[in-house]
Amino acid sequence: MSPESDARRTVTVVDGYVPVIDLSAPSAPAVAQAIGDACTRSGFFAVIGHGVAPALIDRMYAITREFFELPDTRKAAVMSGPGTCGLRSGGSAAKSMGLDTPPDLCDVFTANVLGDHDAAYRSRFGTDTDPWTRANLWPDTPPQFEKTWRDYMEAMQELGHRLMRLFALALGLEETFFDDMVHEHISTIVANFYYRQTSTPAPGQLRRGPHTDWGVLTILHQDDIGGLQVHQDGHGWRNVPFVPGSFVINIGDMMAFWTGGQWVSTLHRVLNPDAGQSNTRLSIPYFYLPNHDAPVRPLTRSGTDHFADTPATTPGRWYREKMAATYS
């Protein structure tokens, strides 16, 4: 059977724009081809067969929702500001796109993969003002919150590494091409909690305004409330299908840059619920970022040559610039 036929067998078409790809399919080249096709077309796809235990996902959602629904006085100890770990308001995601919009209608809780190490260790990866070097702030309540988050972060790290190897194959590179650039990654996990809307939002105010993600890839698990949309040129906003047990994967601005524009980082947003449907919504994206000092420059298909006139950047520099644009 041809790789093209194998690739088609790994994909379930739900809406024709955001395919569902089975990572457990037997042919890795076929899975990689399906991923490459999706990243070229929309930059979005969903994955099943990912190996993350459903019980861990359920536990992560239950304990995170329990935390957000605590009274504010019980959460005050982990309140923080932009660029830090802990609990804060969601800011305005659209500001990173140069759009002046009201604040997004959500609160967020953030933790870093480096955040549980001591200050001396974290200082190896940037300055003490860099968001990814900040210490994690864990609440005492609910019990097991910290352990659950750590377990989930470990599962997301494993899935992220697996996806990077498939990305390499999709780009015609050696499977291990990215390994040395992600072994000390600076990834971040965020829980977005959208409260019940008891009043009419301001004009232009959404649960999450239109934006692209900054990094290499985002691994998103969302509940069944819906509202996530992706923008397709010539077709406008399209709903991202909810597939039980799946993760939505999208590439970010850095991966689009790294591939020399072969892959696309696409605008997405989270709509407000319809009138009379004011349920809370919880989504938990894991923002996968390579080593803070990894050289990132657009690659040709061979992976050995670069566009000579394009200066290299690093994930650390990239992240700082995006933070400044969003929270200035």
Sequence and secondary structure as in RCSB ss.txt:
>XXXX:A:sequence
MSPESDARRTVTVVDGYVPVIDLSAPSAPAVAQAIGDACTRSGFFAVIGHGVAPALIDRMYAITREFFELPDTRK
AAVMSGPGTCGLRSGGSAAKSMGLDTPPDLCDVFTANVLGDHDAAYRSRFGTDTDPWTRANLWPDTPPQFEKTWR
DYMEAMQELGHRLMRLFALALGLEETFFDDMVHEHISTIVANFYYRQTSTPAPGQLRRGPHTDWGVLTILHQDDI
GGLQVHQDGHGWRNVPFVPGSFVINIGDMMAFWTGGQWVSTLHRVLNPDAGQSNTRLSIPYFYLPNHDAPVRPLT
RSGTDHFADTPATTPGRWYREKMAATYS
>XXXX:A:secstr
  HHHHHHHTEE SSSSS EEETTSS HHHHHHHHHHHHHHTSEEEEES    HHHHHHHHHHHHHHHTS HHHH
GGGB  TTSSEEEE   GGGGGT      S EEEEEETTTTS HHHHGGGS TTSGGGS     SSSTTHHHHHH
HHHHHHHHHHHHHHHHHHHHTTS TTTTHHHHTTB  EEEEEEE    S   TT  SEEEE   SSEEEEEE TT
  EEEEETTTEEEE    TT EEEEE HHHHHHTTTSS    EEE    TT    EEEEEEEE  BTT  B  B 
TTSS B TTS  B HHHHHHHHHHHHH 
